[in-house]
Amino acid sequence: MSLAGRLMTRQVAAGLFCPSKRLLPSVSGKTTIQQKFARLPRTFTTTAQLFSTQANLPPPKSLLSRTLGFFSIAILFTSIGVYMGVPSAEVVNGLLHHPTDQETLTMYVPDDETERKINDFIRDHPVSVDLRSRPEFSESRPHMKVPAFFKPHNLTAGTLMGPGKVAVPPFAWTEKGGKSFVAISYLGGDLCGHPGIIHGGMLATMLDEGLARCCFPALPNKIGVTANLNINYRAPAPAGVFVVLRAKTTKAEGRKAWVEGHIETLVGEGEKPVILAEATALFIEPKHAAVSPPAKRLNAQGLTKINRKWQEYIPFHQTRPRQKDPRRRQIWKQQLNGRAIPSGLIQSVKELS
């Protein structure tokens, strides 16, 4: 640092820390740097002054006030947690606990007199009574298995349900092994395309879903997607009418199932129904269906039974040669490909619902 800089630093320091050495204004009338710093306010806080501020703090609250405040906050946050937790619990419960076919028959409660009459008419109709008496059929209301939180986003169980549409959840009967399927529904006036005529797309949706429900039990993992659907419309479907969907699985081979069915009017004994639409369809089970939720539930329900059947098949797998012997391994693979899986294993899977 230069000599002039050192002198200036000393002068400034003297002006800051030694007030008695402040310089007077210069001859030119300008204020010096030393005088500018001298005008700054200087305050000092001693230790006594710092600790004396504690005397100005408000007095502590009483034990009663603190207790009431604690419990008020606890009740507030507990209420918020319960309010937010109840919907979450319903969602989790809907995902983990699926109602059985028998339980779905008691889950629906009509909202008004009109729905009650429609529901009672389907339940007590001679066709329903006859199907209910057959031991090979299991009765259910499939749309009641859809969780309540998901129904607003589901076409057939939510969007198309309600007054003026599909007034009540359809009754359905499924024959053991996915051989056939029957469902009875009521179609209201809000499902029309032309005035008084049910939209053809509504009938197509019913056929797609009905034929799928028919063949799913015949597929290895009880699930599939529509690969092909052909529909022939035979007669106009009037609004405000009861209809019956009938379907049967014509062939099931591996991950594929072929189904045919039709929709007809619901008539009394001795009357001939009018066929409204006919359809044939091909459904294919996805390759990843083994890890889907229905397959997981299947494995949980029938794990023990399937394992017993696999005991006939697994010992051969345990004879697999080591990688060090490629010739013996190739012979083993050829024997494995030609070895038939026990029929009892496949039958056990198909019998599980």
N, C-alpha and C positions, 0 to 999 in steps of 0.2 A: 504494500500500500504506500502511496506517496506521502510526503511530509504534510502537504496541505490536507489530505484526507484524514490523516491521524489527528491533526489539530482540530478539524471539524468534528470528529467523533467525540473527542474529549469535551469540546464545548457543549455538544448536545447532551452528553451524559451529565455534565455539570448542571445544565439547566433542568433536567428531569429530576434528578435526585438531590439536588442542592438548590432549593428555591432562592436562597439568599444571594446566589451568584447569577441571577438572571440579568441579562443585558438590557440596557435601555434602547429605545429605538435608534436606528442609525441616523447619521447626519442627513442622508438622502430622504428620510421619512418613511422608508420601507421597514416592514416588520421582519425580524430575523427568524430563522428556523427555531432558535432557542426560545423565542417569545411565543411562537405558535404552540409548541409543546407545553409551555408553562400555563396556557389557558385551559388545558384539558382538566376536567374534574378528577380529583384524586380522593378515593375513599378507601378506608382500611377496616377490615372486620377482625376483631380479636376473638380468641377462643371463648372468652366469657360471653361476648355478644352472640356467638353462634349457638351455644348451648342454652342461652337464656330464652331462645325462641320456643323451646319446648313448653314453656309456661303458657304460651298462647294457643296450644293445641286444644281441640274440643275434648270434653270429658268422655271417657269410654262409655259405650252403651251398656245398659243393664243386661243381665243374663236372660231375662224374659224377652227383651227386644231381639237379642241375637238368636234365641231359640225360635221365636216366631218367624224371623227372616229366613233362617235355614230351612224350616219346614215348608215355608211358602215356595221357595225356589225348588225344593225337592218335589213337591206336589205338582208344580207347573211342568217340570221336565218329565215327570212320570206320566202325566196326562198326554203330553206330546208324543212320548214313546209309545203309549198304548194306542193312540189315535193312528199313528203311522204303522204300527206293528200289526194291527188286525188285518188290513188288506194284504200285507205281505204273508201273514200266516195262511190266509185263504188261498193265495196263489200257490204256496208251497204244498198245502194240503191237496189242492186240485191236481198238482203234478205227480204227487207220490201215491195218492190213494184214489184209484179208479173204481167207480161203483161196479158191482156185478150186474148181470142181466136181470136178476131177480130184484135187486135194489132199484133199478131204473123204473120199474113198474109202479113204485110208490113215491117217486120223487116229484112228479108233476102235480101241481095243484091249479085247477082252473081259476082264472081271474074274474070271470063273470058268468052269468047264466047261459049265455050263448056258447061259450067254450065248454061249459059243463055238459050241455046237451050233445054237442058234437063228440066230446070225449066218451060219454056214456053210449052213444049210438055205435061208435066203432067197437068199443069194448064188448058190448052185448050182442053184436051182429052174429047171425048164424055162421058166417065164414070164420069169424074170430073164435067162436066157441068150438067149432070143428078142429081148427088148427091147434087150439089150446089143449085139446084132448089127445093129441097124437104124441106119444112119448119120444119120437125121433126128432121133434121140433122143440126148440128152446125159444121162449117168448122174451122180448125186450123192447126198450124204446131207445135205440142207439144214440139219438141226438142228446139225450140226457147225460151221456158220458162225457160230453164236451165241457170242460171247466167253465164256470160262470164268467171268469175274467177274460176268456178267449172267445166267447160267443159273439160279442160285437164285431169281431174280425173273422167270423166264420160264415160262409155263404148259406149253407143249408140249415145250420143250427142257430143262426142269429139273424142274418139279413132277411131271409125269406120266411122267418117265423113271426107270428103275431096276428092280430085282428085284420081280417081282409086278405090275408095271405095264407100260409099254412097255419091254420088257427091253433092246432094242437100238435104236439110231437107225434109223429106216426108210430103206430104199433107195427112190430116186425117179428117174423118167425123165421128162424134159420135151421135148416136140416143138418143133422150131425155130419161132419166131414165136408161141409160146403157143397152138398149136392144140390140144394135148392133154397130159394129165399122168397118170402111173401111179405109185403108191406101194404098197409092201408093208410091213406091220407085223405085230408080234406083240402080242396083248393078254393081259395076265396076270390072275390072279384077284383082284387088289386094286383092280380098276376096275369092280367090280360094283355094281349097284343092288339087284336081287333076287339071292338066292344063286345063284351060277353063271351069271348073265346080266350081260353088260356093260351099264353104265349108258347110257341113251339120250343123256345129255348128252355122254358121251365120243364117241359116234358123230357127234353134231352138231359137236363141236369139230374132229374130223378132217375132216368135210366142209367146214366153213368154211375151214379152213386149206388143204386140198387144192385146193378150187375156186379159192381166191385165188392159189395158186402156179401154177395152170394159166394164168390169164389175165394175170398181171402182165407177162409179156414182150410182150403185145399192146397194153399201154397206153403212151402217149407217154413217161412217165418211170419206167416199170417199178414202179409202186407204186399201191396203191388201198386203199379201205376198204369194208367190207361195208355195202351199202345195203339189201339184202333177201336173206333166206335162207328158203326153204321146204323142209321135210323131210317125207317120208313113210316111216314105218317099215314094212318088209315082213315081217321075221321076227326072232325073238330071236337075239341074238348071244351064243353060248356063250363062257365064259371059257377062256383057254388055247388060243386058236385063231389061225391066221395069216389075215390079211385083205388084200384088194387094194382100193385106192381108184382108181377110173378117172374121169377128168373130161375134158371137151372144151369149148372156147370156141365158142359158137354164133354170137355176133355181137360185134363190136368197133366202136364208133363214137365218135370223139373221146375224151373222158375216161371213157366208159362201156364196160363189157364184161359180156356175159351168158354164164353158164356153167351147165352141167348135169353131173351125175355121180352115182355110186353107190358103195356099199361092198359087196363080195361076198366070199365065202369063197375061200381059196386051195386049189385042187384040182389033182390030177395030170392028165396028158394023157388026153383022152377022157372026163373026168368033167365034169358040169355044175355050175357054182358056184351057190350060193344067194345071192340078193340080200338083204342085210340092211336097207339104207336107201337111199333115193333123194333127190336134192335138186336144186333150181335156185336160182341166185343172181344178183344184180346187184352189180357192184363199180364204184365211182366213184373216179377219181383226184382227190385234193384240189387245189384251185386253187393252193396254195402248194407243190405237189410239185416244182416246178422248182428250188427252193432247198433241198430235202431232201438228206440224205447220199447216197441212191442216185442222185439226179439229178446231184449233183456228181461222183460217180465216173464216171457215164456221160459227162459233159462232158469229164472228164480223159482217158477212154479214146478217145473218138471225136471230139475237138475238130477235128483236122486234116481228117478226112473230111467233117464237117458244114460246116466253113468253105468247103471246095471247092464244095459244093452251094449255099451261100448266095451265092457269087459271081454266080450267075445272077439273084439276086433283089435284092441290095443296090443295084446301080446305079440302079434305079428310085427307091429311097428318096432317093438323093442328088439327085434332080431336084426335091425339095420346094421350092415357092416360099417367099419370105419372108413374114413376118407383115404387111408393108406392103401386100400385094396380096391382099385377102381373096377376090376373085372367082377368081383363078387358083388359090388354095389350095383352094377348094371343089371346083373341077374336078379338081384333083390327088387329093383324098380320094376322090372318086367313082371315079376310075380305079384307085386303090389297092385299094378294096374289091372291085372287079370283077376284080382281077388274081389269078390262081391261083398258089399257092405251088408251086414245082417238085416234081413227084412224087418225084424222086430224093432230095430232102432228107428227106421223110417216110420213105421206104424206108430211108435210111441210119440214121435214129434207131431204127426198128423192128428192124433187123438187129443192133444193138448189144445185148449182154447185160449 
